[in-house]
Amino acid sequence: MMSQMFTGLVEHLGAIHHVEHRSPGLRLIVRAGTLTEDAQIGDSVAINGCCLTIVWQESELLGFDAGAETLSRTNLGRLQPESPVNLERSLKVGDRLGGHFVSGHIDATGTLVKRRDDGQWSSFTFRVPRPLTRQLASKGSIAVDGVSLTLVDVGLETFSVALIPHTLAMTTLGRLEIGSIVNLETDLLAKYVERQLEMRSNVDPNSILAGR
């Protein structure tokens, strides 16, 4: 079965209605607004970039279960009632692709270490695990809490992005403060490139010369 895909273009800025603790995971009840109009049990929705399945629905509320593994790798366990969340439904055949291909599988979390506001525009710098920056390059793509962004600068353990007024107003990113934890997913192509480079570096040159 084909994996669900997203674009990193937030459809709705929702909010957590309440959280039900169901050891070892939890259930997130989300106010999803117009996204509930054609939603069905079993559909996939990215919440802050993390792909989850609708398991419950009532009026404008949607319920999602997040297991221990998901909670350990994302910021979803930090969500509280009224926390804003970025919501995007999975792509359907024929949908327009406006951002970049996003799988909804979070690679790591990052921390906002610098925010510079210039009028209605902003520039953010995030600290990330060093191995992740091998998959980042200036002008490349990254999903931050499910929002498709273009990388500006990339360091050994940091990267920066520039945000336009629309993104700041229509997603959770405008509410971020220094120390905020965000979900990160690198570009799929970057993952494959890194994997190919790893495979090449592990090839025995003598085996190549011998035709093995």
Residue frames as qw, qx, qy, qz and C-alpha x, y, z in Angstrom:
[[0.000, 0.889, 0.458, 0.000, 0.00, 0.00, 0.00],
 [0.389, 0.565, -0.027, 0.727, 1.31, 3.46, -0.90],
 [0.366, -0.359, -0.472, 0.717, 2.38, 5.62, 2.02],
 [0.040, 0.920, 0.386, -0.055, 0.46, 8.81, 2.73],
 [0.498, 0.134, 0.062, 0.854, 2.08, 12.01, 1.52],
 [0.081, -0.879, -0.342, 0.322, 1.67, 15.68, 2.37],
 [0.498, 0.700, 0.114, 0.499, 2.88, 18.99, 0.93],
 [0.468, -0.211, -0.297, 0.805, 3.85, 21.03, 3.98],
 [0.129, -0.320, -0.180, -0.921, 1.11, 23.57, 3.20],
 [0.053, 0.213, 0.779, -0.588, -1.03, 23.96, 6.32],
 [0.146, -0.466, -0.686, -0.539, -4.76, 23.79, 5.60],
 [0.469, -0.743, -0.283, -0.384, -6.07, 24.80, 9.00],
 [0.142, 0.384, -0.614, 0.674, -4.72, 26.17, 12.25],
 [0.674, -0.457, -0.527, -0.242, -6.50, 23.97, 14.76],
 [0.201, -0.581, 0.519, -0.593, -6.27, 23.68, 18.53],
 [0.316, -0.035, -0.926, 0.205, -6.17, 20.92, 21.11],
 [0.563, -0.523, -0.250, -0.589, -9.59, 20.51, 22.74],
 [0.655, -0.600, 0.385, -0.250, -8.38, 18.06, 25.35],
 [0.369, 0.469, -0.802, 0.025, -5.86, 15.28, 25.92],
 [0.905, -0.290, 0.051, -0.306, -6.78, 11.80, 27.11],
 [0.047, -0.600, 0.796, -0.067, -3.90, 9.86, 28.68],
 [0.965, 0.052, 0.006, -0.256, -4.06, 6.22, 27.59],
 [0.361, -0.645, 0.666, 0.105, -0.92, 4.50, 28.80],
 [0.590, -0.371, 0.061, 0.715, 1.55, 4.12, 27.21],
 [0.252, 0.299, 0.382, 0.837, 0.25, 6.73, 24.75],
 [0.136, 0.442, 0.413, -0.784, -2.45, 9.34, 24.60],
 [0.297, 0.606, 0.668, 0.312, -5.41, 10.49, 22.52],
 [0.100, -0.211, 0.024, 0.972, -5.44, 14.01, 21.14],
 [0.231, 0.720, 0.654, -0.025, -8.87, 15.55, 20.61],
 [0.284, -0.135, 0.235, 0.920, -8.44, 18.37, 18.09],
 [0.353, 0.745, 0.336, -0.456, -10.73, 21.18, 17.02],
 [0.485, -0.040, 0.617, 0.618, -10.25, 20.83, 13.27],
 [0.254, 0.512, -0.015, -0.820, -12.85, 23.24, 11.87],
 [0.686, 0.486, -0.139, -0.524, -13.70, 22.78, 8.19],
 [0.185, 0.420, -0.878, -0.137, -11.32, 19.82, 7.86],
 [0.352, 0.051, 0.871, -0.339, -14.03, 17.69, 9.45],
 [0.594, 0.371, 0.004, -0.714, -16.50, 18.28, 6.62],
 [0.842, 0.319, -0.347, -0.262, -15.34, 15.29, 4.56],
 [0.019, -0.518, 0.819, -0.247, -13.18, 13.57, 7.17],
 [0.897, -0.118, -0.298, -0.304, -13.65, 9.86, 7.83],
 [0.736, -0.528, 0.422, -0.034, -12.38, 7.42, 10.41],
 [0.870, 0.053, 0.361, 0.331, -9.11, 6.00, 9.09],
 [0.446, 0.847, 0.017, 0.288, -8.06, 9.13, 7.17],
 [0.701, -0.143, -0.145, 0.684, -4.54, 10.47, 7.66],
 [0.006, -0.971, -0.091, -0.221, -3.88, 13.99, 8.93],
 [0.596, 0.217, -0.339, 0.695, -0.54, 15.63, 9.69],
 [0.422, -0.884, -0.196, -0.046, -0.57, 17.28, 13.12],
 [0.258, -0.873, 0.371, 0.182, 2.45, 19.57, 13.45],
 [0.343, 0.630, -0.656, -0.234, 3.92, 17.51, 10.62],
 [0.207, -0.202, 0.946, -0.148, 3.34, 14.11, 12.24],
 [0.521, -0.040, -0.612, -0.594, 1.08, 11.74, 10.31],
 [0.262, 0.013, 0.820, -0.509, -1.71, 10.37, 12.52],
 [0.184, -0.267, -0.843, -0.429, -4.93, 8.47, 11.82],
 [0.471, -0.265, 0.070, -0.838, -8.41, 9.71, 12.64],
 [0.230, -0.075, -0.960, 0.142, -9.84, 7.25, 15.18],
 [0.045, -0.603, -0.701, 0.378, -12.80, 9.27, 16.46],
 [0.057, 0.230, 0.285, 0.929, -15.00, 12.07, 15.16],
 [0.083, -0.688, -0.687, 0.218, -17.77, 14.24, 16.55],
 [0.111, 0.959, 0.195, -0.173, -18.93, 17.54, 15.04],
 [0.394, 0.861, -0.272, 0.173, -15.79, 19.66, 14.53],
 [0.471, -0.658, 0.581, -0.084, -13.65, 17.45, 16.77],
 [0.824, 0.346, -0.447, -0.043, -11.26, 14.76, 15.57],
 [0.713, -0.596, 0.364, -0.064, -9.49, 12.20, 17.74],
 [0.651, 0.565, -0.499, 0.093, -6.00, 10.80, 17.10],
 [0.872, -0.473, 0.077, 0.097, -4.00, 8.21, 19.05],
 [0.341, 0.775, -0.493, 0.201, -0.26, 8.79, 19.54],
 [0.938, -0.209, -0.246, 0.126, 1.86, 5.91, 20.85],
 [0.631, -0.688, 0.122, 0.337, 4.97, 5.95, 23.00],
 [0.656, 0.056, 0.357, 0.662, 7.33, 5.91, 20.00],
 [0.203, 0.739, 0.341, 0.544, 5.60, 8.92, 18.44],
 [0.379, -0.917, -0.111, -0.064, 5.64, 10.82, 21.73],
 [0.716, -0.484, 0.186, 0.466, 9.36, 10.16, 22.20],
 [0.549, 0.103, 0.419, 0.716, 10.27, 11.52, 18.76],
 [0.071, 0.624, 0.400, 0.667, 7.94, 14.51, 18.43],
 [0.014, -0.146, 0.366, -0.919, 6.59, 17.48, 20.37],
 [0.501, -0.387, -0.534, -0.560, 3.06, 16.03, 20.51],
 [0.592, -0.389, -0.645, 0.287, 3.46, 14.97, 24.14],
 [0.243, -0.132, -0.268, 0.923, 3.96, 18.63, 25.07],
 [0.209, -0.375, -0.424, -0.797, 0.56, 19.68, 23.74],
 [0.019, 0.276, 0.707, -0.651, -2.01, 20.97, 26.22],
 [0.193, 0.736, 0.648, -0.028, -5.65, 22.10, 25.88],
 [0.174, 0.951, 0.107, -0.234, -5.78, 25.20, 23.63],
 [0.426, -0.443, 0.531, 0.583, -2.33, 24.52, 22.15],
 [0.584, 0.642, -0.129, -0.481, -2.47, 25.53, 18.46],
 [0.636, -0.138, 0.710, 0.269, -1.61, 22.84, 15.91],
 [0.287, 0.462, -0.494, -0.678, -0.93, 22.83, 12.18],
 [0.693, 0.195, 0.665, -0.198, -3.27, 20.51, 10.28],
 [0.351, 0.473, -0.535, -0.605, -2.98, 19.12, 6.76],
 [0.895, 0.139, 0.334, -0.262, -4.88, 16.26, 5.15],
 [0.558, -0.213, 0.676, 0.432, -2.95, 13.72, 3.09],
 [0.214, 0.396, -0.467, -0.761, -2.68, 14.23, -0.66],
 [0.742, 0.343, 0.535, -0.213, -5.21, 12.70, -3.03],
 [0.527, 0.137, 0.603, 0.583, -4.52, 11.71, -6.63],
 [0.235, 0.696, 0.452, 0.506, -4.76, 14.84, -8.77],
 [0.327, -0.890, -0.189, 0.254, -4.15, 17.33, -5.95],
 [0.392, 0.832, -0.190, 0.344, -1.85, 20.25, -6.71],
 [0.787, -0.294, -0.210, 0.500, 1.58, 20.10, -5.07],
 [0.085, 0.953, 0.023, 0.291, 2.53, 23.54, -3.78],
 [0.448, -0.805, 0.388, -0.014, 5.20, 22.86, -1.15],
 [0.299, 0.482, -0.818, -0.096, 7.40, 19.76, -1.29],
 [0.785, -0.154, -0.569, -0.193, 6.80, 16.06, -0.68],
 [0.241, -0.471, 0.617, -0.582, 6.46, 15.45, 3.06],
 [0.478, -0.038, -0.872, -0.094, 5.98, 11.95, 4.47],
 [0.624, -0.594, -0.066, -0.502, 4.69, 12.87, 7.93],
 [0.896, -0.226, -0.268, 0.274, 7.50, 10.86, 9.56],
 [0.181, -0.961, 0.181, -0.104, 9.39, 13.12, 11.96],
 [0.735, 0.388, -0.416, 0.368, 13.19, 12.81, 11.86],
 [0.485, -0.137, -0.490, 0.711, 13.97, 14.75, 15.03],
 [0.148, -0.924, -0.349, 0.041, 12.96, 17.73, 17.10],
 [0.471, 0.352, -0.095, 0.803, 14.73, 21.08, 17.07],
 [0.323, -0.692, -0.426, 0.485, 14.88, 24.07, 19.40],
 [0.246, 0.873, 0.160, 0.389, 14.36, 27.71, 18.46],
 [0.654, -0.345, -0.178, 0.649, 17.51, 29.52, 19.61],
 [0.156, -0.283, 0.082, 0.943, 17.17, 32.84, 17.79],
 [0.254, 0.716, 0.638, 0.126, 14.26, 34.89, 16.47],
 [0.180, -0.261, 0.084, 0.945, 14.69, 38.18, 14.66],
 [0.274, 0.728, 0.625, -0.062, 11.51, 40.07, 13.77],
 [0.185, -0.154, 0.260, 0.935, 11.61, 42.78, 11.11],
 [0.462, 0.050, -0.155, -0.872, 8.16, 44.31, 10.87],
 [0.865, 0.034, 0.154, -0.476, 5.81, 41.51, 9.80],
 [0.794, 0.389, -0.467, 0.026, 8.68, 39.30, 8.65],
 [0.662, -0.640, 0.377, -0.102, 10.82, 37.03, 10.79],
 [0.585, 0.488, -0.645, 0.066, 14.02, 35.01, 10.66],
 [0.837, -0.463, 0.193, -0.217, 14.36, 31.92, 12.88],
 [0.353, 0.523, -0.769, 0.100, 17.42, 29.87, 13.80],
 [0.910, -0.297, 0.006, -0.288, 16.99, 26.35, 15.15],
 [0.126, -0.550, 0.822, -0.070, 19.44, 24.02, 16.89],
 [0.923, 0.114, -0.142, -0.339, 19.21, 20.42, 15.68],
 [0.851, -0.303, 0.395, 0.170, 21.04, 17.12, 16.19],
 [0.086, -0.654, 0.543, 0.520, 24.29, 17.28, 14.21],
 [0.387, 0.045, 0.864, 0.318, 23.58, 14.16, 12.07],
 [0.389, 0.712, 0.560, -0.166, 20.47, 15.87, 10.71],
 [0.113, 0.844, -0.150, -0.502, 22.40, 18.75, 9.12],
 [0.316, -0.232, 0.781, 0.485, 24.00, 16.29, 6.69],
 [0.275, 0.491, 0.795, 0.229, 20.59, 16.24, 5.00],
 [0.068, 0.904, 0.300, -0.298, 20.26, 20.03, 4.88],
 [0.502, 0.080, 0.297, 0.808, 21.53, 22.51, 2.30],
 [0.074, 0.469, 0.100, -0.874, 20.98, 26.20, 1.68],
 [0.441, 0.249, -0.342, -0.792, 17.95, 26.75, -0.62],
 [0.277, -0.089, -0.948, -0.132, 16.79, 23.20, 0.09],
 [0.563, -0.448, -0.264, -0.642, 13.53, 22.29, 1.81],
 [0.186, -0.004, -0.861, 0.473, 12.58, 21.32, 5.35],
 [0.466, -0.591, -0.487, -0.443, 9.27, 20.85, 7.16],
 [0.121, 0.148, -0.596, 0.780, 9.10, 22.62, 10.53],
 [0.336, 0.246, 0.660, -0.625, 6.04, 21.55, 12.52],
 [0.501, 0.467, 0.727, 0.047, 4.63, 20.44, 9.20],
 [0.277, 0.903, 0.071, -0.319, 5.26, 23.74, 7.40],
 [0.797, 0.322, 0.212, 0.465, 7.28, 23.59, 4.17],
 [0.140, -0.948, 0.109, 0.264, 10.13, 26.11, 4.40],
 [0.721, 0.593, -0.177, 0.311, 13.24, 27.00, 2.41],
 [0.744, -0.456, -0.076, 0.482, 16.55, 26.77, 4.22],
 [0.165, 0.976, -0.128, 0.060, 18.65, 29.95, 4.32],
 [0.165, 0.682, -0.678, 0.216, 21.86, 29.03, 6.15],
 [0.953, -0.214, -0.202, -0.073, 22.99, 25.65, 7.50],
 [0.070, -0.742, 0.618, -0.251, 25.68, 25.18, 10.16],
 [0.269, 0.219, -0.929, 0.131, 27.05, 22.12, 11.95],
 [0.104, -0.320, -0.879, 0.338, 24.17, 22.08, 14.44],
 [0.195, 0.569, 0.358, -0.714, 21.87, 24.89, 13.31],
 [0.258, 0.361, 0.625, 0.642, 19.83, 26.08, 10.37],
 [0.115, 0.399, 0.247, -0.876, 17.91, 29.28, 9.65],
 [0.202, 0.521, 0.749, 0.356, 14.71, 30.04, 7.76],
 [0.082, 0.060, 0.019, -0.995, 12.92, 33.23, 6.74],
 [0.107, 0.499, 0.853, -0.111, 9.17, 33.47, 7.30],
 [0.039, -0.330, -0.353, -0.875, 6.71, 35.64, 5.41],
 [0.344, -0.118, 0.340, -0.867, 3.76, 37.36, 7.14],
 [0.770, -0.042, -0.325, -0.547, 1.23, 34.83, 5.79],
 [0.694, 0.039, -0.699, 0.167, 3.11, 31.87, 7.29],
 [0.138, 0.119, -0.607, 0.774, 3.51, 33.63, 10.63],
 [0.463, -0.066, 0.168, -0.868, -0.19, 34.44, 10.78],
 [0.811, 0.058, -0.258, -0.522, -1.67, 31.18, 9.48],
 [0.804, 0.045, -0.577, 0.139, 0.50, 28.59, 11.28],
 [0.720, -0.650, -0.184, 0.160, 1.85, 27.92, 14.75],
 [0.702, 0.156, -0.085, 0.689, 5.27, 29.29, 13.77],
 [0.029, 0.692, 0.019, 0.721, 4.31, 32.88, 14.47],
 [0.648, -0.694, -0.028, -0.312, 3.71, 31.91, 18.11],
 [0.875, -0.012, -0.300, 0.380, 7.10, 30.31, 18.68],
 [0.281, -0.928, 0.217, -0.116, 9.36, 31.68, 21.41],
 [0.269, 0.608, -0.722, 0.192, 13.01, 31.07, 22.21],
 [0.273, -0.238, 0.866, -0.346, 13.26, 27.53, 23.57],
 [0.796, 0.221, 0.152, -0.543, 10.20, 26.25, 21.69],
 [0.420, -0.185, 0.866, 0.199, 10.50, 22.63, 20.49],
 [0.626, 0.469, -0.138, -0.607, 9.48, 21.87, 16.89],
 [0.845, 0.102, 0.521, 0.060, 9.09, 18.74, 14.76],
 [0.117, 0.687, -0.500, -0.515, 11.48, 18.43, 11.83],
 [0.844, 0.231, 0.478, 0.082, 11.37, 16.39, 8.64],
 [0.169, -0.527, 0.504, 0.663, 14.13, 16.73, 6.07],
 [0.602, 0.481, -0.277, -0.574, 13.59, 16.48, 2.32],
 [0.944, 0.033, 0.314, -0.094, 13.06, 12.93, 1.04],
 [0.731, 0.633, -0.180, 0.179, 15.58, 13.39, -1.77],
 [0.015, -0.773, 0.543, -0.329, 18.24, 14.45, 0.75],
 [0.765, -0.336, 0.501, -0.226, 17.69, 11.20, 2.67],
 [0.935, 0.308, 0.164, 0.057, 18.26, 9.11, -0.46],
 [0.456, 0.783, -0.325, 0.272, 21.36, 11.08, -1.42],
 [0.315, -0.682, 0.585, -0.306, 22.87, 10.61, 2.03],
 [0.888, -0.111, 0.422, -0.145, 22.08, 6.90, 1.95],
 [0.834, 0.533, -0.029, 0.138, 23.75, 6.48, -1.44],
 [0.195, 0.802, -0.462, 0.325, 26.84, 8.30, -0.21],
 [0.602, -0.498, 0.559, -0.277, 26.97, 6.05, 2.86],
 [0.951, 0.150, 0.267, -0.038, 26.70, 2.95, 0.68],
 [0.651, 0.694, -0.210, 0.224, 29.49, 4.15, -1.60],
 [0.079, -0.767, 0.539, -0.339, 31.78, 4.91, 1.32],
 [0.724, -0.329, 0.558, -0.238, 31.26, 1.37, 2.63],
 [0.909, 0.410, -0.038, -0.062, 32.14, -0.33, -0.68],
 [0.688, -0.443, 0.421, 0.392, 35.48, -2.14, -0.72],
 [0.348, 0.766, -0.322, -0.435, 37.43, -0.64, -3.67],
 [0.151, -0.368, 0.894, 0.208, 39.26, -3.97, -4.15],
 [0.489, 0.325, 0.796, -0.148, 35.94, -5.72, -4.75],
 [0.469, 0.780, 0.097, -0.403, 35.08, -3.18, -7.45],
 [0.139, 0.684, -0.632, -0.336, 38.43, -3.73, -9.23],
 [0.227, -0.150, 0.960, 0.058, 37.92, -7.46, -9.04],
 [0.402, -0.082, -0.582, -0.702, 34.47, -7.13, -10.56],
 [0.280, -0.305, -0.884, 0.214, 32.71, -8.35, -7.42]]
